[in-house]
Amino acid sequence: MVADRIKDNIDAATRIATNAVHKAGDIVEGASEVLKGDVKAGAGKIAASAANIATTSASEGVKIASQNLDGVREAADSVADEVNKPR
């Protein structure tokens, strides 16, 4: 269980990093367009890529937090059951 959660967390972090690197390339392309004089297209590409990085990071972060919270709840319930067990 814990090992699966750790693997899921690592996978999510990998997806965040991969997306950020890919979109950073798009940001560089947008900056190149701006420098060449196409400010509207370049700025649009930069903004869209930055928004995509933020959206993906937030989405994956919520998944990680939710999965970890579920694990903590399971552990807390287990401890509560043990403490409240009739003797």
C-alpha positions as CSV (number, residue, x, y, z in Angstrom):
1,M,0.0,0.0,0.0
2,V,2.6,2.5,1.1
3,A,4.9,1.4,-1.7
4,D,2.1,1.9,-4.2
5,R,1.5,5.4,-2.9
6,I,5.2,6.3,-3.1
7,K,5.3,5.0,-6.7
8,D,2.2,7.0,-7.6
9,N,3.7,10.1,-6.1
10,I,6.9,9.6,-8.0
11,D,5.0,9.0,-11.2
12,A,2.9,12.2,-10.7
13,A,6.1,14.2,-10.0
14,T,7.6,12.8,-13.2
15,R,4.5,13.8,-15.2
16,I,4.7,17.3,-13.7
17,A,8.4,17.6,-14.6
18,T,8.0,16.2,-18.1
19,N,5.2,18.5,-18.9
20,A,7.1,21.5,-17.5
21,V,10.2,20.8,-19.6
22,H,8.1,20.2,-22.7
23,K,6.1,23.5,-22.2
24,A,9.3,25.4,-21.3
25,G,10.4,24.6,-24.9
26,D,7.2,26.2,-26.1
27,I,7.9,29.2,-24.0
28,V,11.4,29.6,-25.5
29,E,9.7,29.3,-29.0
30,G,7.3,32.1,-27.9
31,A,10.1,34.3,-26.8
32,S,11.8,33.7,-30.1
33,E,8.7,34.8,-31.9
34,V,8.5,38.0,-29.7
35,L,12.1,38.8,-30.5
36,K,11.4,38.4,-34.2
37,G,8.6,40.9,-34.0
38,D,5.5,38.7,-33.7
39,V,4.6,39.8,-30.2
40,K,1.0,38.7,-30.3
41,A,1.7,35.1,-31.3
42,G,4.8,34.8,-29.1
43,A,3.1,36.2,-26.0
44,G,0.1,34.0,-26.6
45,K,2.3,30.9,-26.8
46,I,4.2,31.9,-23.6
47,A,0.9,32.5,-21.7
48,A,-0.7,29.3,-23.0
49,S,2.4,27.2,-22.0
50,A,2.7,28.8,-18.6
51,A,-1.0,28.2,-18.0
52,N,-0.6,24.6,-19.0
53,I,2.3,24.1,-16.7
54,A,0.3,25.6,-13.8
55,T,-2.8,23.6,-14.6
56,T,-1.0,20.3,-14.9
57,S,1.0,20.9,-11.7
58,A,-2.1,21.8,-9.7
59,S,-4.0,18.8,-11.0
60,E,-1.3,16.3,-10.3
61,G,-0.7,18.0,-6.9
62,V,-4.3,17.5,-6.0
63,K,-4.2,13.9,-7.0
64,I,-1.1,13.3,-4.8
65,A,-2.6,15.1,-1.8
66,S,-5.8,13.2,-2.1
67,Q,-4.1,9.8,-2.3
68,N,-1.9,10.6,0.6
69,L,-4.8,11.9,2.6
70,D,-6.7,8.7,2.0
71,G,-3.7,6.8,3.2
72,V,-3.5,8.8,6.4
73,R,-7.2,8.3,7.0
74,E,-6.8,4.6,6.7
75,A,-3.9,4.6,9.1
76,A,-5.8,6.8,11.6
77,D,-8.8,4.5,11.4
78,S,-6.7,1.5,12.0
79,V,-5.1,3.1,15.1
80,A,-8.5,4.2,16.4
81,D,-9.9,0.7,15.9
82,E,-7.0,-0.8,17.9
83,V,-7.3,1.8,20.7
84,N,-11.1,1.3,21.0
85,K,-10.9,-2.5,20.8
86,P,-12.6,-4.1,23.8
87,R,-10.2,-5.7,26.2
